[in-house]
Amino acid sequence: MNARKHTPNRQSQAQTHTLEPLEPAKAMSLYLDSRSDELADRSLELHEKHVRSFVEWCDENGIDNMNDVTARTVHEYQLSIKDGFKQSTLSIYLGTIRQFVRFCEGIDAVVPNVSERIVLPDRERQARTETLEREVADAILSYLRRYHYASRSHALMAVMWHTGIRTGTVQGLDVSDFEAERERLRIRHRPETDTPLKNGQSAERFIALSSDVAEVLADYIEENRHSVTDDYGREPLFTTKRGRPAKNSIRRNIYAVTRPCATGRGCPHNRDPDDCEAAQRTNDACKCPSTVSGHPVRRGAITHYLRQDVPDKVVSDRMNVSQDVIETHYDRRTEDEKAEQRRQFLSNI
């Protein structure tokens, strides 16, 4: 990492607060021990991963005492890693570092209030605008159709792009919800068996499928779906070997197939796939700056329908989202695009 060398300012810090020397690696050990009883195993693993990255950066930059860590230190660390992560992921990493620094303040290893001056990237701002564009979706689906036809990834991506449904909705689908002959999905609210819909019973509906998507889904069920049931004896439409996938499993699937290098589109970031963590491990696919989760797929699908002149009310009913919310949060058309679409409707009046 190429951050500039950090210059300790221990003397000025000591003037305002008495600190006790502590090596970063030892601080990490104490921090993880302090969190071990309150964090789930997976969360603790993530905290260790994030803090270890910071500790290794400190070592590379000559910081061998937590007394020398300031808000500027963390900012320099952020600059050194920011090109490797999406803004939302970077915010998660730095949020953990801020917790680590706050812990160190409490044991007199870092000057008080340093953690309060650590500014996290605005993950929500990017989340509200991140969109999978139609051209990219088409390229992904074409690749999956050719090389991974009717795989879970292919069927999942085809359904989510074609219908624009939420990750939680697709997770709750059963085999019986797919009516192959009528080429449609039935969306049902089933909170008693852990698959509620975000908007409850009012979100229950049928969603028509294209013949192409219905065929892919039927072939997936026939060839690649695991013959399993969930904890309630239901037959999930999308499965793992153990049953119904968790939402995070579905998100990882979407992250994985939207990596450019995973679907024959090369790497726009000039990385070597053999050395790229995001390319090597599906669980790390979210670290690719070009990948997206399920919500940008939904936003892209809604925008695509609107650009195709599908009426707002039809999109609202199909995607289970109000027209006001579509306009505020989902519609990524420019004002020029909207004006030209209105012109087409009004040209004969």
C-alpha positions as a printed NumPy array, in Angstrom:
array([[  0.   ,   0.   ,   0.   ],
       [  1.361,   3.411,  -0.935],
       [  0.194,   5.791,   1.784],
       [  2.786,   8.383,   2.802],
       [  4.875,   7.587,   5.858],
       [  3.088,   8.479,   9.071],
       [  4.938,  10.895,  11.358],
       [  4.263,  10.223,  15.058],
       [  3.327,  13.167,  17.235],
       [  3.52 ,  11.465,  20.59 ],
       [  4.855,  14.487,  22.459],
       [  1.922,  16.755,  21.575],
       [ -0.54 ,  14.016,  22.461],
       [  1.093,  13.399,  25.813],
       [  0.632,  17.065,  26.674],
       [ -3.128,  16.63 ,  26.729],
       [ -3.521,  13.068,  27.944],
       [ -1.386,  10.425,  29.623],
       [ -1.194,   7.401,  27.394],
       [  0.137,   3.912,  27.993],
       [  2.22 ,   2.427,  25.129],
       [  0.535,  -0.446,  23.29 ],
       [  1.567,  -2.251,  20.124],
       [ -1.184,  -2.413,  17.438],
       [ -1.09 ,  -6.221,  17.285],
       [ -1.512,  -6.468,  21.069],
       [ -4.331,  -3.909,  20.92 ],
       [ -6.085,  -6.046,  18.298],
       [ -5.834,  -9.097,  20.54 ],
       [ -7.291,  -7.216,  23.503],
       [-10.08 ,  -5.772,  21.342],
       [-11.125,  -9.146,  19.939],
       [-11.076, -10.704,  23.416],
       [-13.342,  -7.912,  24.646],
       [-15.868,  -8.537,  21.85 ],
       [-15.794, -12.347,  21.856],
       [-18.778, -12.756,  24.205],
       [-21.057, -10.265,  22.458],
       [-20.417, -10.975,  18.761],
       [-21.479, -14.018,  16.788],
       [-18.606, -16.115,  15.44 ],
       [-19.001, -14.793,  11.892],
       [-19.138, -11.181,  13.078],
       [-16.05 , -11.71 ,  15.213],
       [-14.225, -13.128,  12.179],
       [-15.117, -10.024,  10.174],
       [-13.936,  -7.717,  12.953],
       [-10.631,  -9.584,  13.077],
       [-10.274,  -9.32 ,   9.3  ],
       [-10.942,  -5.577,   9.258],
       [ -8.751,  -4.718,  12.24 ],
       [ -5.919,  -6.965,  11.06 ],
       [ -5.847,  -5.062,   7.763],
       [ -5.407,  -1.802,   9.674],
       [ -2.777,  -3.274,  12.005],
       [ -0.764,  -4.587,   9.044],
       [ -0.976,  -1.163,   7.409],
       [  0.324,   0.416,  10.633],
       [  3.264,  -1.974,  10.604],
       [  4.047,  -1.152,   6.966],
       [  3.98 ,   2.572,   7.758],
       [  6.152,   2.588,  10.872],
       [  3.394,   2.911,  13.47 ],
       [  4.376,   0.573,  16.308],
       [  2.42 ,   2.257,  19.099],
       [ -1.319,   2.928,  19.223],
       [ -0.483,   6.191,  21.05 ],
       [  0.435,   7.599,  17.629],
       [ -2.894,   6.802,  15.973],
       [ -4.995,   9.856,  15.1  ],
       [ -7.983,  10.531,  12.885],
       [ -5.5  ,  11.455,  10.166],
       [ -3.891,   8.014,  10.519],
       [ -7.208,   6.332,   9.788],
       [ -7.876,   8.726,   6.92 ],
       [ -4.511,   7.836,   5.352],
       [ -5.372,   4.151,   5.777],
       [ -8.708,   4.81 ,   4.057],
       [ -6.958,   6.467,   1.111],
       [ -4.627,   3.492,   0.768],
       [ -7.415,   0.926,   0.432],
       [-10.292,   2.882,  -1.105],
       [ -9.63 ,   1.77 ,  -4.689],
       [-10.108,  -1.853,  -3.707],
       [-13.634,  -1.545,  -2.32 ],
       [-17.036,  -0.146,  -3.108],
       [-18.03 ,   2.798,  -0.932],
       [-20.546,   0.754,   1.051],
       [-17.95 ,  -1.936,   1.839],
       [-15.334,   0.683,   2.704],
       [-17.756,   2.238,   5.168],
       [-18.202,  -1.137,   6.904],
       [-14.42 ,  -1.614,   7.169],
       [-13.854,   1.844,   8.624],
       [-16.789,   1.473,  10.987],
       [-15.01 ,  -1.502,  12.545],
       [-11.755,   0.466,  12.749],
       [-13.602,   3.269,  14.511],
       [-14.918,   0.78 ,  17.092],
       [-11.379,  -0.548,  17.539],
       [ -9.986,   2.969,  18.064],
       [-12.792,   3.758,  20.532],
       [-11.857,   0.642,  22.519],
       [ -8.221,   1.769,  22.554],
       [ -9.295,   5.173,  23.868],
       [-10.973,   3.393,  26.778],
       [ -7.769,   1.603,  27.785],
       [ -5.594,   4.752,  27.511],
       [ -3.849,   3.697,  24.299],
       [ -5.316,   6.403,  22.024],
       [ -6.097,  10.041,  22.784],
       [ -9.781,  10.492,  23.765],
       [-12.273,  11.496,  21.061],
       [-10.1  ,  10.427,  18.12 ],
       [-12.826,   7.948,  17.137],
       [-15.372,  10.777,  17.   ],
       [-13.283,  12.5  ,  14.316],
       [-13.157,   9.445,  12.051],
       [-15.54 ,  10.189,   9.167],
       [-17.143,   7.201,   7.438],
       [-17.99 ,   7.234,   3.716],
       [-21.691,   7.805,   3.043],
       [-22.706,   4.261,   2.159],
       [-26.38 ,   5.227,   1.846],
       [-25.759,   7.87 ,  -0.821],
       [-24.197,   5.321,  -3.15 ],
       [-26.786,   2.711,  -2.217],
       [-29.584,   5.026,  -3.372],
       [-28.088,   5.472,  -6.84 ],
       [-26.223,   2.244,  -7.626],
       [-27.931,   0.637, -10.615],
       [-27.36 ,  -2.365, -12.857],
       [-27.709,  -1.019, -16.385],
       [-29.625,  -2.968, -19.033],
       [-26.579,  -3.467, -21.269],
       [-24.658,  -5.022, -18.383],
       [-27.598,  -7.213, -17.37 ],
       [-27.97 ,  -8.422, -20.957],
       [-24.252,  -9.274, -21.144],
       [-24.402, -11.196, -17.861],
       [-27.492, -13.166, -18.854],
       [-26.09 , -13.948, -22.316],
       [-22.912, -15.31 , -20.755],
       [-24.813, -17.382, -18.183],
       [-27.144, -18.76 , -20.869],
       [-24.184, -19.864, -22.959],
       [-21.827, -21.216, -20.293],
       [-23.952, -21.908, -17.191],
       [-27.403, -22.558, -18.599],
       [-30.125, -23.22 , -15.992],
       [-27.661, -23.054, -13.115],
       [-28.91 , -21.523,  -9.89 ],
       [-27.019, -18.333, -10.736],
       [-28.583, -18.182, -14.2  ],
       [-32.13 , -18.846, -13.003],
       [-31.779, -16.464, -10.054],
       [-30.378, -13.615, -12.133],
       [-32.965, -14.145, -14.889],
       [-35.844, -14.011, -12.403],
       [-34.535, -11.017, -10.464],
       [-33.804,  -8.96 , -13.573],
       [-37.057,  -9.882, -15.34 ],
       [-39.32 ,  -9.345, -12.327],
       [-37.428,  -6.754, -10.259],
       [-38.447,  -8.498,  -7.051],
       [-36.663,  -8.018,  -3.745],
       [-34.009, -10.403,  -2.426],
       [-36.297, -11.375,   0.449],
       [-39.122, -12.135,  -1.968],
       [-37.031, -14.425,  -4.154],
       [-35.711, -16.189,  -1.059],
       [-39.259, -17.022,   0.03 ],
       [-40.358, -18.634,  -3.236],
       [-41.304, -22.318,  -3.269],
       [-41.351, -24.703,  -6.238],
       [-45.148, -24.654,  -6.043],
       [-45.118, -20.871,  -6.545],
       [-43.874, -21.359, -10.088],
       [-46.799, -22.113, -12.412],
       [-44.962, -23.328, -15.488],
       [-47.977, -23.765, -17.759],
       [-49.225, -20.257, -17.038],
       [-45.695, -18.825, -17.047],
       [-46.012, -16.927, -13.81 ],
       [-44.88 , -16.746, -10.182],
       [-47.169, -16.512,  -7.206],
       [-45.827, -14.199,  -4.49 ],
       [-47.063, -15.057,  -0.995],
       [-46.65 , -13.636,   2.5  ],
       [-45.753, -16.489,   4.886],
       [-44.38 , -15.006,   8.127],
       [-45.303, -18.084,  10.154],
       [-42.631, -20.053,   8.26 ],
       [-40.006, -17.291,   8.176],
       [-40.623, -15.906,   4.681],
       [-42.583, -12.688,   5.157],
       [-42.996, -10.086,   2.442],
       [-41.797,  -6.57 ,   3.18 ],
       [-45.288,  -5.105,   2.699],
       [-47.191,  -8.026,   4.17 ],
       [-50.321,  -9.486,   2.598],
       [-50.793,  -6.416,   0.435],
       [-47.687,  -7.52 ,  -1.484],
       [-49.186, -10.858,  -2.498],
       [-49.646, -11.058,  -6.258],
       [-48.962, -13.008,  -9.447],
       [-46.043, -11.974, -11.669],
       [-46.112, -12.923, -15.341],
       [-42.893, -14.337, -16.789],
       [-41.614, -14.302, -20.336],
       [-41.465, -17.654, -22.112],
       [-37.678, -17.486, -22.042],
       [-37.44 , -16.94 , -18.27 ],
       [-40.101, -19.565, -17.586],
       [-38.127, -22.086, -19.642],
       [-34.885, -21.344, -17.795],
       [-36.673, -21.709, -14.463],
       [-38.274, -25.013, -15.47 ],
       [-34.928, -26.393, -16.644],
       [-33.243, -25.254, -13.438],
       [-35.848, -27.102, -11.361],
       [-35.489, -30.198, -13.5  ],
       [-31.69 , -30.3  , -13.709],
       [-29.965, -28.297, -11.01 ],
       [-32.252, -27.618,  -8.073],
       [-31.306, -29.599,  -4.964],
       [-34.167, -31.859,  -3.92 ],
       [-34.425, -30.536,  -0.361],
       [-36.956, -29.049,   2.021],
       [-36.567, -26.221,   4.53 ],
       [-37.076, -26.367,   8.298],
       [-40.851, -26.231,   7.794],
       [-41.079, -29.001,   5.207],
       [-41.545, -26.551,   2.332],
       [-39.756, -27.013,  -0.99 ],
       [-37.767, -23.829,  -1.716],
       [-37.494, -22.785,  -5.346],
       [-33.89 , -21.681,  -4.957],
       [-31.835, -24.006,  -2.804],
       [-28.512, -24.849,  -1.259],
       [-27.571, -28.434,  -0.439],
       [-29.003, -27.859,   3.038],
       [-32.284, -26.176,   2.16 ],
       [-33.513, -22.632,   1.675],
       [-30.649, -20.167,   1.166],
       [-30.196, -17.251,   3.534],
       [-30.581, -13.773,   2.097],
       [-26.828, -13.319,   2.371],
       [-26.32 , -16.418,   0.239],
       [-28.49 , -14.924,  -2.491],
       [-26.644, -11.608,  -2.233],
       [-23.308, -13.42 ,  -2.611],
       [-24.688, -15.149,  -5.704],
       [-25.593, -11.788,  -7.255],
       [-22.282, -10.241,  -6.259],
       [-20.492, -13.175,  -7.887],
       [-22.279, -13.071, -11.255],
       [-22.049,  -9.292, -11.576],
       [-18.231,  -9.306, -11.412],
       [-17.108,  -8.374, -14.934],
       [-14.35 , -10.99 , -14.939],
       [-16.817, -13.739, -14.003],
       [-18.988, -13.246, -17.077],
       [-16.469, -12.714, -19.849],
       [-16.278,  -8.907, -19.674],
       [-12.669,  -8.567, -18.547],
       [-11.538,  -6.366, -15.671],
       [-12.112,  -2.59 , -15.97 ],
       [ -9.783,  -2.072, -12.983],
       [ -6.692,  -3.642, -14.607],
       [ -6.416,  -6.327, -11.956],
       [ -4.927,  -9.766, -12.478],
       [ -7.689, -12.295, -11.637],
       [ -5.027, -14.641, -10.254],
       [ -4.079, -12.029,  -7.653],
       [ -7.49 , -10.45 ,  -7.076],
       [ -9.236, -11.534,  -3.888],
       [-12.644, -10.643,  -5.322],
       [-12.012, -12.84 ,  -8.371],
       [-10.666, -15.807,  -6.45 ],
       [-13.357, -16.267,  -3.814],
       [-17.119, -16.018,  -4.225],
       [-17.428, -14.885,  -0.611],
       [-15.169, -11.919,  -1.422],
       [-16.918, -10.986,  -4.677],
       [-18.42 ,  -7.897,  -3.   ],
       [-14.92 ,  -6.384,  -2.934],
       [-14.985,  -5.919,  -6.704],
       [-15.717,  -2.215,  -7.363],
       [-17.935,  -3.127, -10.33 ],
       [-20.142,  -5.715,  -8.68 ],
       [-23.633,  -5.013,  -7.297],
       [-26.079,  -6.574,  -4.863],
       [-29.732,  -7.42 ,  -5.379],
       [-31.107,  -3.925,  -4.827],
       [-29.268,  -2.297,  -7.748],
       [-30.567,  -5.174,  -9.891],
       [-34.082,  -4.258,  -8.784],
       [-33.448,  -0.557,  -9.421],
       [-32.027,  -1.326, -12.861],
       [-34.983,  -3.534, -13.754],
       [-37.491,  -0.861, -12.719],
       [-35.629,   1.799, -14.699],
       [-35.488,  -0.51 , -17.738],
       [-39.266,  -1.028, -17.646],
       [-39.833,   2.722, -17.413],
       [-37.498,   3.375, -20.341],
       [-39.527,   0.873, -22.356],
       [-42.628,   3.035, -21.778],
       [-44.28 ,   0.577, -19.396],
       [-46.805,   2.707, -17.45 ],
       [-45.802,   3.67 , -13.917],
       [-48.874,   1.946, -12.469],
       [-47.987,  -1.36 , -14.132],
       [-44.407,  -1.152, -12.841],
       [-45.719,  -0.224,  -9.384],
       [-48.   ,  -3.249,  -9.213],
       [-45.457,  -5.682, -10.651],
       [-42.572,  -4.608,  -8.408],
       [-44.732,  -3.905,  -5.33 ],
       [-43.535,  -0.365,  -4.842],
       [-45.544,   2.855,  -4.806],
       [-45.326,   5.277,  -7.702],
       [-43.999,   7.978,  -5.36 ],
       [-41.209,   5.678,  -4.164],
       [-40.4  ,   4.725,  -7.763],
       [-39.963,   8.376,  -8.645],
       [-37.892,   9.174,  -5.564],
       [-35.663,   6.111,  -5.215],
       [-35.776,   3.869,  -8.278],
       [-36.23 ,   5.832, -11.475],
       [-32.733,   6.516, -12.843],
       [-33.897,   8.082, -16.105],
       [-32.504,  11.524, -16.831],
       [-34.833,  14.492, -17.251],
       [-33.948,  14.496, -20.962],
       [-35.046,  10.874, -21.292],
       [-38.349,  11.611, -19.572],
       [-38.97 ,  14.624, -21.79 ],
       [-38.338,  12.658, -24.989],
       [-40.639,   9.846, -23.848],
       [-43.397,  12.386, -23.148],
       [-42.822,  13.893, -26.597],
       [-43.496,  10.503, -28.222],
       [-46.822,  10.193, -26.426],
       [-47.893,  13.748, -27.292],
       [-46.582,  14.031, -30.867],
       [-49.942,  13.182, -32.485],
       [-52.064,  15.494, -30.346]])
